[in-house]
Amino acid sequence: MAEEEYEEPFGVTVDEKGPVDFVRVNVAILGLKPKSGLFSKSNAVADVDFKQRSLTVKATVCTKGKSKKDASTTKKYMYCVKKLPDTIKPEESYYKFDKDRIILFLRKEKSRSWERELSSGDLDQYVEGEDENAS
């Protein structure tokens, strides 16, 4: 069975400007269109797996050609964080679609700022060779 090919998102930004005790993660996926009305639907499907110290986002985006002659295209994207700065509550974390992005809301287990860890510019705190069971 062949392994699926995924592209990386266009970009990722992280901040604590969302609801209190949440970290907001913007995963940029160009071409993603959210549901825009009662009977419309998004052109994307996402599988988001929140764990206490990690997360995985897999998204499939279908874009139609500009004319009937142009074929539609399907692209698959994946974003993984092996080690978050601290634990989250997966059952209270959620996501939503916006134009050209998926917004993740990670519910922090402890009410503390992640600003120090996020200042490195990366949400993923995993270090190659580090014992994952040490924390």
Kinemage of the C-alpha trace (Angstrom):
@kinemage 1
@onewidth
@group {chain A} dominant
@subgroup {mainchain}
@vectorlist {calphas} color= white
{ca met a 1} P 0.000 0.000 0.000
{ca ala a 2} L 1.509 3.329 -1.091
{ca glu a 3} L 1.995 6.054 1.480
{ca glu a 4} L -0.107 9.159 0.863
{ca glu a 5} L 1.686 12.303 -0.283
{ca tyr a 6} L 1.046 15.430 1.795
{ca glu a 7} L 2.182 18.989 1.306
{ca glu a 8} L 3.114 21.307 4.141
{ca pro a 9} L 0.765 24.236 4.791
{ca phe a 10} L 1.722 27.608 3.337
{ca gly a 11} L 2.518 28.864 6.843
{ca val a 12} L 1.613 28.614 10.519
{ca thr a 13} L 1.216 31.377 13.095
{ca val a 14} L 0.537 30.960 16.802
{ca asp a 15} L -0.724 33.410 19.424
{ca glu a 16} L -2.697 33.649 22.647
{ca lys a 17} L -5.157 36.268 21.362
{ca gly a 18} L -8.117 33.896 21.260
{ca pro a 19} L -10.362 32.930 24.174
{ca val a 20} L -8.842 32.885 27.693
{ca asp a 21} L -6.696 29.789 28.393
{ca phe a 22} L -6.520 28.909 24.684
{ca val a 23} L -3.685 29.050 22.174
{ca arg a 24} L -4.768 29.941 18.636
{ca val a 25} L -2.958 28.249 15.751
{ca asn a 26} L -3.541 29.527 12.199
{ca val a 27} L -2.648 26.901 9.596
{ca ala a 28} L -2.549 28.634 6.191
{ca ile a 29} L -3.869 26.521 3.325
{ca leu a 30} L -4.329 28.593 0.187
{ca gly a 31} L -7.528 27.829 -1.694
{ca leu a 32} L -9.500 26.630 1.342
{ca lys a 33} L -13.025 28.015 1.323
{ca pro a 34} L -15.240 27.807 4.409
{ca lys a 35} L -18.967 27.120 4.328
{ca ser a 36} L -20.489 30.454 3.306
{ca gly a 37} L -24.208 29.901 3.747
{ca leu a 38} L -26.889 27.547 4.920
{ca phe a 39} L -26.799 25.315 1.837
{ca ser a 40} L -23.172 25.763 0.795
{ca lys a 41} L -20.331 23.568 1.928
{ca ser a 42} L -16.609 23.949 2.389
{ca asn a 43} L -14.245 22.685 -0.284
{ca ala a 44} L -12.151 20.987 2.419
{ca val a 45} L -12.303 18.152 4.889
{ca ala a 46} L -10.037 17.995 7.907
{ca asp a 47} L -8.996 15.291 10.310
{ca val a 48} L -7.605 16.928 13.447
{ca asp a 49} L -6.154 14.692 16.148
{ca phe a 50} L -5.570 16.530 19.431
{ca lys a 51} L -3.485 14.697 22.052
{ca gln a 52} L -2.298 16.032 25.435
{ca arg a 53} L 1.169 16.982 24.160
{ca ser a 54} L 0.853 16.748 20.362
{ca leu a 55} L -1.453 17.312 17.421
{ca thr a 56} L -1.866 16.323 13.793
{ca val a 57} L -3.908 18.095 11.134
{ca lys a 58} L -4.635 16.423 7.805
{ca ala a 59} L -6.673 18.412 5.307
{ca thr a 60} L -7.902 17.652 1.813
{ca val a 61} L -8.836 20.653 -0.351
{ca cys a 62} L -10.676 20.306 -3.672
{ca thr a 63} L -10.566 23.253 -6.051
{ca lys a 64} L -12.640 23.454 -9.193
{ca gly a 65} L -11.162 24.581 -12.471
{ca lys a 66} L -11.971 28.097 -13.664
{ca ser a 67} L -14.020 26.734 -16.552
{ca lys a 68} L -15.814 23.475 -17.303
{ca lys a 69} L -12.827 22.373 -19.407
{ca asp a 70} L -10.404 22.721 -16.479
{ca ala a 71} L -10.196 19.714 -14.202
{ca ser a 72} L -10.622 20.043 -10.470
{ca thr a 73} L -7.595 19.430 -8.319
{ca thr a 74} L -7.273 17.812 -4.928
{ca lys a 75} L -4.402 18.630 -2.601
{ca lys a 76} L -3.592 17.046 0.740
{ca tyr a 77} L -1.884 18.926 3.531
{ca met a 78} L -0.463 17.810 6.861
{ca tyr a 79} L 0.790 19.723 9.892
{ca cys a 80} L 2.206 17.906 12.929
{ca val a 81} L 3.425 19.048 16.318
{ca lys a 82} L 5.323 16.279 18.116
{ca lys a 83} L 5.699 18.127 21.426
{ca leu a 84} L 3.607 21.102 22.527
{ca pro a 85} L 5.087 23.543 25.096
{ca asp a 86} L 2.707 22.174 27.750
{ca thr a 87} L -0.319 19.902 28.044
{ca ile a 88} L -3.685 20.687 26.487
{ca lys a 89} L -7.188 19.339 27.033
{ca pro a 90} L -7.908 17.508 23.766
{ca glu a 91} L -11.630 17.141 24.501
{ca glu a 92} L -12.000 20.936 24.855
{ca ser a 93} L -9.790 21.861 21.892
{ca tyr a 94} L -11.463 22.542 18.551
{ca tyr a 95} L -10.968 23.938 15.065
{ca lys a 96} L -12.834 25.892 12.409
{ca phe a 97} L -12.374 26.773 8.750
{ca asp a 98} L -11.773 30.316 7.585
{ca lys a 99} L -10.780 31.620 4.153
{ca asp a 100} L -7.395 30.102 3.275
{ca arg a 101} L -6.809 28.675 6.761
{ca ile a 102} L -7.777 26.266 9.491
{ca ile a 103} L -7.829 27.842 12.936
{ca leu a 104} L -7.064 25.519 15.844
{ca phe a 105} L -7.990 26.458 19.399
{ca leu a 106} L -5.891 24.515 21.899
{ca arg a 107} L -7.337 24.492 25.434
{ca lys a 108} L -4.393 24.791 27.818
{ca glu a 109} L -4.488 22.489 30.824
{ca lys a 110} L -2.677 25.057 32.998
{ca ser a 111} L -3.582 28.718 32.968
{ca arg a 112} L -0.129 30.024 32.092
{ca ser a 113} L 1.280 31.892 29.135
{ca trp a 114} L 3.225 30.009 26.473
{ca glu a 115} L 4.818 33.277 25.327
{ca arg a 116} L 8.367 32.256 26.308
{ca glu a 117} L 8.169 28.999 24.328
{ca leu a 118} L 6.379 30.618 21.382
{ca ser a 119} L 9.019 33.358 21.121
{ca ser a 120} L 11.290 30.754 19.469
{ca gly a 121} L 8.930 31.041 16.511
{ca asp a 122} L 7.804 27.414 16.556
{ca leu a 123} L 4.985 25.695 18.401
{ca asp a 124} L 6.788 22.344 18.216
{ca gln a 125} L 9.209 21.986 21.134
{ca tyr a 126} L 10.441 18.552 20.058
{ca val a 127} L 14.199 18.109 19.977
{ca glu a 128} L 15.660 15.224 17.934
{ca gly a 129} L 17.039 12.523 20.223
{ca glu a 130} L 15.180 13.799 23.280
{ca asp a 131} L 13.463 11.120 25.370
{ca glu a 132} L 9.759 11.666 24.666
{ca asn a 133} L 8.779 9.941 27.942
{ca ala a 134} L 10.969 12.187 30.096
{ca ser a 135} L 8.338 14.898 30.582
